[in-house]
Amino acid sequence: MTKRTGPTNYQLQLLLQQVGEKAHQSNFWKRIEEDLLKPTRQRRIVNIYKIEKYARDGETVIVPGKVLSVGELHKKVQVAAMTFSAEARSKIVAAKGTAMSIEELLHKNPDGKGVRILG
């Protein structure tokens, strides 16, 4: 049986420390922390067309994983994720949306109110 060591990525460790502080106060951030602790191969991958399909115009969406560029986006949404492909980031910005890191969302919305989890 192998010993589980947790994430070895230094930036992810720092993010988990920040999210962990909020996880004691908010069930939303607790859920995000659980998703970020998963192994890389089990982490969420969301394409732009899913954001187009499930997000409302003007809404904030969080993806505890990676956003990829398959599809088109016509809605103005704020998307927070661990990582973005370069093309996905440019498609979000072209639709007059915002692509930000989870850390930025944590500072803007510490309660996690009005944020939809996709993945």
DSSP file (Angstrom, degrees, kcal/mol; ACC not computed):
  #  RESIDUE AA STRUCTURE BP1 BP2  ACC     N-H-->O    O-->H-N    N-H-->O    O-->H-N    TCO  KAPPA ALPHA  PHI   PSI    X-CA   Y-CA   Z-CA
    1    1 A M              0   0    0      0, 0.0     2,-0.2     0, 0.0     0, 0.0   0.000 360.0 360.0 360.0 132.9    0.0    0.0    0.0
    2    2 A T        -     0   0    0      1,-0.1     2,-0.5     0, 0.0     0, 0.0  -0.565 360.0-118.9 -87.7 149.4    1.4    3.4   -1.0
    3    3 A K        -     0   0    0     -2,-0.2     2,-0.4     1,-0.0    -1,-0.1  -0.743  24.9-127.6 -87.4 127.8    1.5    6.3    1.4
    4    4 A R        +     0   0    0     -2,-0.5    -1,-0.0     1,-0.1     0, 0.0  -0.630  29.3 176.7 -77.3 125.8   -0.5    9.3    0.2
    5    5 A T        -     0   0    0     -2,-0.4    -1,-0.1     1,-0.2    -2,-0.0   0.610  31.4-131.5-106.3 -15.6    1.7   12.4    0.3
    6    6 A G        -     0   0    0     31,-0.1    -1,-0.2     2,-0.0    31,-0.1  -0.296  54.5 -21.1  86.5-179.3   -0.6   15.1   -1.1
    7    7 A P        -     0   0    0      0, 0.0    30,-0.0     0, 0.0    31,-0.0  -0.335  45.7-165.6 -66.5 141.3    0.2   17.6   -3.9
    8    8 A T        +     0   0    0     -2,-0.0     2,-0.4     4,-0.0     3,-0.0   0.521  57.0 108.9-102.2  -9.3    3.9   18.2   -4.5
    9    9 A N     >  -     0   0    0      1,-0.2     4,-2.1     2,-0.1     5,-0.2  -0.566  63.3-147.9 -69.7 122.0    3.3   21.4   -6.6
   10   10 A Y  H  > S+     0   0    0     -2,-0.4     4,-2.1     1,-0.2     5,-0.2   0.894  95.5  50.3 -62.4 -42.8    4.5   24.3   -4.5
   11   11 A Q  H  > S+     0   0    0      1,-0.2     4,-2.2     2,-0.2    -1,-0.2   0.885 110.7  50.2 -64.8 -37.4    1.9   26.8   -5.8
   12   12 A L  H  > S+     0   0    0      2,-0.2     4,-2.6     1,-0.2    -1,-0.2   0.878 107.8  53.7 -67.1 -37.6   -0.9   24.3   -5.2
   13   13 A Q  H  X S+     0   0    0     -4,-2.1     4,-1.7     2,-0.2    -2,-0.2   0.916 109.9  47.3 -61.6 -42.8    0.3   23.8   -1.6
   14   14 A L  H  X S+     0   0    0     -4,-2.1     4,-1.8     2,-0.2    -2,-0.2   0.908 112.1  50.0 -64.6 -41.6    0.2   27.6   -1.0
   15   15 A L  H  X S+     0   0    0     -4,-2.2     4,-2.8     1,-0.2     5,-0.2   0.907 108.6  52.6 -62.6 -42.0   -3.3   27.8   -2.6
   16   16 A L  H  X S+     0   0    0     -4,-2.6     4,-2.4     1,-0.2    -1,-0.2   0.836 106.1  54.3 -64.8 -32.6   -4.5   24.9   -0.4
   17   17 A Q  H  X S+     0   0    0     -4,-1.7     4,-1.3     2,-0.2    -1,-0.2   0.927 112.2  43.6 -64.1 -44.3   -3.2   26.7    2.7
   18   18 A Q  H  X S+     0   0    0     -4,-1.8     4,-1.1     1,-0.2    -2,-0.2   0.914 116.9  45.0 -68.1 -43.2   -5.2   29.8    1.8
   19   19 A V  H  X S+     0   0    0     -4,-2.8     4,-1.8     1,-0.2     3,-0.2   0.869 107.6  60.4 -68.0 -36.0   -8.3   27.8    0.9
   20   20 A G  H  X S+     0   0    0     -4,-2.4     4,-0.7    -5,-0.2    -1,-0.2   0.839  99.8  55.3 -61.2 -34.2   -7.9   25.7    4.0
   21   21 A E  H  < S+     0   0    0     -4,-1.3     3,-0.4     1,-0.2     4,-0.2   0.889 113.4  40.8 -65.2 -38.6   -8.2   28.8    6.2
   22   22 A K  H >X S+     0   0    0     -4,-1.1     4,-1.8    -3,-0.2     3,-1.3   0.719 100.2  74.5 -80.4 -21.7  -11.6   29.7    4.6
   23   23 A A  H 3< S+     0   0    0     -4,-1.8     7,-0.2     1,-0.3    -1,-0.2   0.768  89.1  59.6 -65.5 -25.2  -12.8   26.0    4.5
   24   24 A H  T 3< S+     0   0    0     -4,-0.7    -1,-0.3    -3,-0.4    -2,-0.2   0.756 114.7  35.5 -72.0 -23.0  -13.4   26.1    8.3
   25   25 A Q  T <4 S+     0   0    0     -3,-1.3     2,-0.4    -4,-0.2    -2,-0.2   0.686 119.7  43.0-102.2 -22.8  -15.9   29.0    7.8
   26   26 A S     X  -     0   0    0     -4,-1.8     4,-1.5     1,-0.1    -1,-0.2  -0.987  55.6-153.2-136.1 129.9  -17.5   28.1    4.4
   27   27 A N  H  > S+     0   0    0     -2,-0.4     4,-2.1     1,-0.2     5,-0.2   0.818  99.3  62.0 -66.9 -30.6  -18.8   24.8    3.0
   28   28 A F  H  > S+     0   0    0     83,-0.3     4,-1.8     1,-0.2    -1,-0.2   0.952 106.9  41.6 -59.1 -51.3  -18.2   26.2   -0.5
   29   29 A W  H  > S+     0   0    0     -7,-0.2     4,-2.4     1,-0.2    -6,-0.3   0.792 110.0  59.2 -70.9 -26.9  -14.4   26.5    0.1
   30   30 A K  H  X S+     0   0    0     -4,-1.5     4,-2.1    -7,-0.2    -1,-0.2   0.909 106.4  48.1 -64.0 -41.3  -14.4   23.2    1.9
   31   31 A R  H  X S+     0   0    0     -4,-2.1     4,-2.0     2,-0.2    -2,-0.2   0.895 111.2  49.9 -65.3 -40.8  -15.7   21.6   -1.3
   32   32 A I  H  X S+     0   0    0     -4,-1.8     4,-2.3     1,-0.2    -2,-0.2   0.908 109.1  52.5 -64.1 -41.7  -13.1   23.4   -3.4
   33   33 A E  H  X S+     0   0    0     -4,-2.4     4,-1.5     1,-0.2    -2,-0.2   0.909 107.8  51.2 -60.8 -42.8  -10.4   22.2   -1.1
   34   34 A E  H  < S+     0   0    0     -4,-2.1     4,-0.4     1,-0.2    -1,-0.2   0.902 111.4  48.0 -61.3 -41.2  -11.5   18.6   -1.4
   35   35 A D  H >< S+     0   0    0     -4,-2.0     3,-0.9     1,-0.2    -1,-0.2   0.873 110.3  51.1 -68.4 -36.7  -11.4   18.9   -5.2
   36   36 A L  H 3< S+     0   0    0     -4,-2.3    -1,-0.2     1,-0.2    -2,-0.2   0.759 103.3  60.1 -72.7 -23.9   -8.0   20.5   -5.2
   37   37 A L  T 3< S+     0   0    0     -4,-1.5    -1,-0.2    -5,-0.2    -2,-0.2   0.604  84.0 104.1 -78.8 -11.0   -6.6   17.7   -3.0
   38   38 A K  S <  S-     0   0    0     -3,-0.9     5,-0.1    -4,-0.4    -3,-0.0  -0.289  86.4 -89.6 -67.1 155.5   -7.5   15.0   -5.6
   39   39 A P    >>  -     0   0    0      0, 0.0     3,-1.6     0, 0.0     4,-0.6  -0.248  40.3-107.0 -61.1 156.6   -4.7   13.5   -7.8
   40   40 A T  G >4 S+     0   0    0      1,-0.3     3,-1.1     2,-0.2    -2,-0.1   0.862 118.8  55.3 -55.6 -41.1   -3.9   15.3  -11.0
   41   41 A R  G 34 S+     0   0    0      1,-0.3    -1,-0.3     0, 0.0    -3,-0.0   0.660 110.0  46.9 -71.4 -14.4   -5.5   12.7  -13.2
   42   42 A Q  G <4 S+     0   0    0     -3,-1.6    -1,-0.3     2,-0.1    -2,-0.2   0.422  87.6 113.0-103.0  -0.8   -8.8   13.0  -11.2
   43   43 A R  S << S-     0   0    0     -3,-1.1    22,-0.2    -4,-0.6     2,-0.1  -0.354  76.5 -93.0 -72.6 154.1   -8.9   16.8  -11.3
   44   44 A R  E     -a   65   0A   0     20,-0.9    22,-2.2    -9,-0.1     2,-0.4  -0.370  32.9-167.1 -73.2 141.8  -11.6   18.5  -13.4
   45   45 A I  E     -a   66   0A   0     74,-0.3     2,-0.4    20,-0.2    22,-0.2  -0.993  10.1-174.9-127.7 122.8  -11.2   19.5  -17.0
   46   46 A V  E     -a   67   0A   0     20,-2.6    22,-2.8    -2,-0.4     2,-0.2  -0.965  12.6-146.7-124.2 132.9  -13.8   21.8  -18.4
   47   47 A N  E >>  -a   68   0A   0     -2,-0.4     4,-1.2    20,-0.2     3,-1.0  -0.576  30.0-109.5 -92.0 160.8  -14.1   23.1  -22.0
   48   48 A I  H 3> S+     0   0    0     20,-1.0     4,-2.4     1,-0.3    23,-0.2   0.845 115.0  63.1 -57.4 -37.8  -15.4   26.5  -23.0
   49   49 A Y  H 3> S+     0   0    0     21,-2.1     4,-1.9     1,-0.2    -1,-0.3   0.818 100.5  53.1 -63.7 -28.5  -18.6   25.0  -24.5
   50   50 A K  H <> S+     0   0    0     -3,-1.0     4,-2.6     2,-0.2     5,-0.3   0.876 107.9  50.0 -71.4 -36.7  -19.6   23.7  -21.0
   51   51 A I  H  X S+     0   0    0     -4,-1.2     4,-2.1     1,-0.2    -2,-0.2   0.922 111.5  49.3 -64.3 -42.4  -19.2   27.2  -19.5
   52   52 A E  H  < S+     0   0    0     -4,-2.4    -2,-0.2     1,-0.2    -1,-0.2   0.886 115.2  45.2 -60.9 -39.8  -21.3   28.5  -22.4
   53   53 A K  H  < S+     0   0    0     -4,-1.9    -2,-0.2    -5,-0.2    -1,-0.2   0.903 124.7  26.4 -74.3 -43.0  -24.0   25.9  -21.7
   54   54 A Y  H  < S+     0   0    0     -4,-2.6     2,-0.3    -5,-0.1    -3,-0.2   0.680 102.4  81.8-102.1 -20.0  -24.2   26.0  -17.9
   55   55 A A     <  -     0   0    0     -4,-2.1     2,-0.2    -5,-0.3     6,-0.0  -0.628  68.5-134.5 -90.8 146.8  -23.2   29.5  -16.9
   56   56 A R    >   -     0   0    0     -2,-0.3     3,-1.8     1,-0.1     2,-0.2  -0.597  38.8 -84.2 -91.5 159.0  -25.5   32.5  -16.9
   57   57 A D  T 3  S+     0   0    0      1,-0.3    20,-0.2    -2,-0.2    -1,-0.1  -0.437 116.5  14.0 -63.8 130.2  -24.5   35.8  -18.4
   58   58 A G  T 3  S+     0   0    0     18,-2.8    -1,-0.3     1,-0.3    19,-0.2   0.508  98.7 133.4  84.0   5.6  -22.7   37.9  -15.7
   59   59 A E    <   -     0   0    0     -3,-1.8    19,-2.4    17,-0.2     2,-0.5  -0.452  55.6-124.9 -89.0 160.4  -22.2   34.9  -13.4
   60   60 A T  E     -cb 115  78A   0     54,-0.7    56,-2.3    17,-0.2     2,-0.4  -0.917  28.8-172.3-105.1 131.0  -19.0   33.8  -11.6
   61   61 A V  E     -cb 116  79A   0     17,-3.2    19,-2.9    -2,-0.5     2,-0.4  -0.950   8.9-157.4-125.2 140.8  -17.9   30.2  -12.3
   62   62 A I  E     -cb 117  80A   0     54,-2.9    56,-2.5    -2,-0.4    19,-0.2  -0.971   4.3-169.5-120.9 136.9  -15.1   28.3  -10.6
   63   63 A V  E     - b   0  81A   0     17,-3.0     2,-2.6    -2,-0.4    19,-0.9  -0.948  13.7-153.4-122.0 106.8  -13.3   25.2  -12.1
   64   64 A P  E    S+     0   0A   0      0, 0.0   -20,-0.9     0, 0.0     2,-0.2  -0.350  82.0  23.4 -77.6  63.9  -11.1   23.4   -9.6
   65   65 A G  E    S-a   44   0A   0     -2,-2.6    18,-1.7   -22,-0.2    17,-1.3  -0.788 109.7 -28.7 177.8-135.9   -8.9   22.2  -12.4
   66   66 A K  E     -ab  45  83A   0    -22,-2.2   -20,-2.6    -2,-0.2     2,-0.5  -0.873  39.6-145.1-117.0 144.1   -8.1   23.2  -16.0
   67   67 A V  E     -ab  46  84A   0     16,-1.9    18,-2.1    -2,-0.3   -20,-0.2  -0.931  20.6-165.5-106.2 126.6  -10.1   25.2  -18.6
   68   68 A L  E     -a   47   0A   0    -22,-2.8   -20,-1.0    -2,-0.5   -23,-0.0  -0.638  24.4-118.4-110.2 169.9   -9.6   24.1  -22.2
   69   69 A S        +     0   0    0     -2,-0.2     2,-0.4   -22,-0.2   -22,-0.1   0.235  60.4 129.5-100.3  12.6  -10.6   25.9  -25.4
   70   70 A V        +     0   0    0    -24,-0.1   -21,-2.1     2,-0.0   -22,-0.2  -0.549  66.5  12.8 -72.9 123.6  -13.0   23.6  -27.2
   71   71 A G  S    S-     0   0    0     -2,-0.4     2,-0.3   -23,-0.2   -23,-0.1  -0.491  87.6 -74.8 109.1-179.0  -16.2   25.5  -28.2
   72   72 A E        -     0   0    0     -2,-0.2     2,-0.4   -24,-0.1   -20,-0.2  -0.885  29.3-150.4-120.3 151.4  -17.3   29.1  -28.3
   73   73 A L        +     0   0    0     -2,-0.3   -24,-0.1    18,-0.1    -2,-0.0  -0.988  23.4 162.5-125.1 126.1  -18.2   31.5  -25.6
   74   74 A H        +     0   0    0     -2,-0.4     2,-0.3    22,-0.0    -1,-0.1   0.354  52.9  89.7-120.1   0.7  -20.7   34.4  -26.1
   75   75 A K  S    S-     0   0    0    -18,-0.0     2,-1.1   -19,-0.0    22,-0.1  -0.754  77.4-122.4-103.6 148.1  -21.5   35.2  -22.4
   76   76 A K        +     0   0    0     -2,-0.3   -18,-2.8    20,-0.1     2,-0.3  -0.769  52.7 155.1 -87.7 100.3  -19.8   37.6  -20.2
   77   77 A V        -     0   0    0     -2,-1.1    21,-2.0    15,-0.2     2,-0.6  -0.912  45.1-128.0-128.1 153.4  -18.7   35.4  -17.3
   78   78 A Q  E     -bd  60  98A   0    -19,-2.4   -17,-3.2    -2,-0.3     2,-0.5  -0.904  29.8-166.3 -97.9 124.4  -16.0   35.5  -14.7
   79   79 A V  E     -bd  61  99A   0     19,-3.6    21,-3.0    -2,-0.6     2,-0.4  -0.955   8.2-171.2-118.3 124.2  -14.1   32.2  -14.7
   80   80 A A  E     +bd  62 100A   0    -19,-2.9   -17,-3.0    -2,-0.5     2,-0.3  -0.949  21.4 149.3-111.7 133.6  -11.7   31.2  -11.9
   81   81 A A  E     -bd  63 101A   0     19,-1.8    21,-0.6    -2,-0.4    22,-0.2  -0.964  55.9-112.0-153.5 166.1   -9.6   28.1  -12.3
   82   82 A M  E    S-     0   0A   0    -17,-1.3     2,-0.3   -19,-0.9   -16,-0.2   0.953 100.7  -1.2 -65.8 -50.1   -6.2   26.6  -11.4
   83   83 A T  E     -b   66   0A   0    -18,-1.7   -16,-1.9   -20,-0.2     2,-0.3  -0.975  61.7-158.5-142.2 155.6   -5.0   26.8  -15.0
   84   84 A F  E     -b   67   0A   0     -2,-0.3     2,-0.2   -18,-0.2   -16,-0.2  -0.964  25.0-120.0-127.4 145.4   -6.2   27.9  -18.4
   85   85 A S     >  -     0   0    0    -18,-2.1     4,-2.3    -2,-0.3     5,-0.2  -0.555  35.2-113.3 -74.7 157.3   -5.0   27.0  -21.8
   86   86 A A  H  > S+     0   0    0      1,-0.2     4,-1.9     2,-0.2     5,-0.1   0.898 117.0  47.9 -61.0 -41.6   -3.8   30.1  -23.7
   87   87 A E  H  > S+     0   0    0      2,-0.2     4,-2.1     1,-0.2    -1,-0.2   0.871 109.5  52.9 -69.1 -36.7   -6.6   29.8  -26.2
   88   88 A A  H  > S+     0   0    0    -21,-0.2     4,-2.1     2,-0.2    -2,-0.2   0.919 108.8  50.0 -64.1 -42.8   -9.3   29.4  -23.5
   89   89 A R  H  X S+     0   0    0     -4,-2.3     4,-2.2     1,-0.2    -1,-0.2   0.915 111.1  49.2 -61.1 -42.6   -8.1   32.5  -21.7
   90   90 A S  H  X S+     0   0    0     -4,-1.9     4,-2.2     1,-0.2    -1,-0.2   0.855 109.6  51.9 -68.4 -33.8   -8.2   34.5  -25.0
   91   91 A K  H  X S+     0   0    0     -4,-2.1     4,-1.3     2,-0.2    -1,-0.2   0.885 110.1  48.8 -68.5 -38.2  -11.7   33.2  -25.8
   92   92 A I  H  <>S+     0   0    0     -4,-2.1     5,-2.5     2,-0.2     3,-0.2   0.928 114.1  45.3 -65.8 -44.6  -13.0   34.3  -22.3
   93   93 A V  H ><5S+     0   0    0     -4,-2.2     3,-1.6     1,-0.2    -2,-0.2   0.863 109.0  56.5 -67.3 -36.0  -11.4   37.7  -22.7
   94   94 A A  H 3<5S+     0   0    0     -4,-2.2    -1,-0.2     1,-0.3    -2,-0.2   0.805 103.1  54.7 -65.7 -29.0  -12.8   38.1  -26.2
   95   95 A A  T 3<5S-     0   0    0     -4,-1.3    -1,-0.3    -3,-0.2    -2,-0.2   0.248 124.4-107.6 -86.0  13.6  -16.3   37.5  -24.8
   96   96 A K  T < 5S+     0   0    0     -3,-1.6    -3,-0.2     1,-0.2    -2,-0.1   0.749  80.7 128.5  64.3  27.8  -15.6   40.4  -22.4
   97   97 A G      < -     0   0    0     -5,-2.5     2,-0.4    -6,-0.2   -19,-0.2  -0.292  58.0-112.1 -96.7-172.8  -15.3   38.0  -19.5
   98   98 A T  E     -d   78   0A   0    -21,-2.0   -19,-3.6    -2,-0.1     2,-0.6  -0.991  15.0-160.1-128.5 131.0  -12.6   37.6  -16.9
   99   99 A A  E     +d   79   0A   0     -2,-0.4     2,-0.3   -21,-0.2   -19,-0.2  -0.954  29.1 160.7-107.7 118.7  -10.2   34.7  -16.4
  100  100 A M  E     -d   80   0A   0    -21,-3.0   -19,-1.8    -2,-0.6     2,-0.1  -0.871  38.6-102.7-135.1 166.3   -8.7   34.7  -12.9
  101  101 A S  E  >  -d   81   0A   0     -2,-0.3     4,-1.7   -21,-0.2   -19,-0.2  -0.412  34.0-112.4 -83.2 165.1   -7.0   32.4  -10.6
  102  102 A I  H  > S+     0   0    0    -21,-0.6     4,-2.2     1,-0.2     5,-0.1   0.849 118.7  58.7 -65.4 -33.7   -8.7   30.7   -7.7
  103  103 A E  H  > S+     0   0    0      2,-0.2     4,-1.6     1,-0.2    -1,-0.2   0.897 104.1  50.2 -62.6 -41.3   -6.6   32.8   -5.3
  104  104 A E  H  > S+     0   0    0      1,-0.2     4,-2.2     2,-0.2    -1,-0.2   0.908 110.8  49.1 -63.7 -41.5   -7.9   36.0   -6.9
  105  105 A L  H  X S+     0   0    0     -4,-1.7     4,-3.1     1,-0.2    -2,-0.2   0.874 106.2  57.5 -64.8 -36.7  -11.5   34.8   -6.4
  106  106 A L  H  < S+     0   0    0     -4,-2.2    -1,-0.2     1,-0.2    -2,-0.2   0.877 111.0  42.6 -61.1 -38.1  -10.7   33.9   -2.8
  107  107 A H  H  < S+     0   0    0     -4,-1.6    -1,-0.2     1,-0.1    -2,-0.2   0.855 118.4  44.5 -77.0 -35.2   -9.7   37.5   -2.2
  108  108 A K  H  < S+     0   0    0     -4,-2.2    -2,-0.2     1,-0.2    -3,-0.2   0.872 130.2  21.4 -75.3 -37.4  -12.6   39.0   -4.1
  109  109 A N    ><  +     0   0    0     -4,-3.1     3,-0.8    -5,-0.2    -1,-0.2  -0.669  65.1 169.0-133.7  76.5  -15.3   36.7   -2.7
  110  110 A P  T 3  S+     0   0    0      0, 0.0   -81,-0.1     0, 0.0    -1,-0.1   0.733  81.1  50.8 -66.3 -21.1  -14.2   35.2    0.6
  111  111 A D  T 3  S-     0   0    0      2,-0.1   -83,-0.3   -83,-0.1   -82,-0.2   0.711 100.2-133.5 -86.6 -21.1  -17.7   33.8    1.4
  112  112 A G    X   +     0   0    0     -3,-0.8     3,-1.0     1,-0.2     2,-0.3   0.712  45.5 162.4  76.0  20.5  -18.1   32.1   -2.0
  113  113 A K  T 3   +     0   0    0      1,-0.2    -1,-0.2     3,-0.0     3,-0.1  -0.549  61.8  10.2 -77.1 135.8  -21.6   33.5   -2.4
  114  114 A G  T 3  S+     0   0    0     -2,-0.3   -54,-0.7     1,-0.2     2,-0.4   0.718  94.0 129.4  74.3  22.6  -23.1   33.4   -5.9
  115  115 A V  E <   -c   60   0A   0     -3,-1.0     2,-0.4   -56,-0.1    -1,-0.2  -0.932  46.7-147.8-112.9 133.4  -20.3   31.3   -7.4
  116  116 A R  E     -c   61   0A   0    -56,-2.3   -54,-2.9    -2,-0.4     2,-0.5  -0.843   8.9-139.5-101.4 133.2  -21.1   28.1   -9.5
  117  117 A I  E     -c   62   0A   0     -2,-0.4     2,-0.4   -56,-0.2   -54,-0.2  -0.810  22.7-169.3 -91.5 125.8  -18.8   25.1   -9.4
  118  118 A L              0   0    0    -56,-2.5   -74,-0.1    -2,-0.5   -72,-0.1  -0.881 360.0 360.0-114.6 147.7  -18.3   23.5  -12.8
  119  119 A G              0   0    0     -2,-0.4   -74,-0.3   -56,-0.1    -1,-0.1   0.400 360.0 360.0 143.5 360.0  -16.7   20.2  -13.7
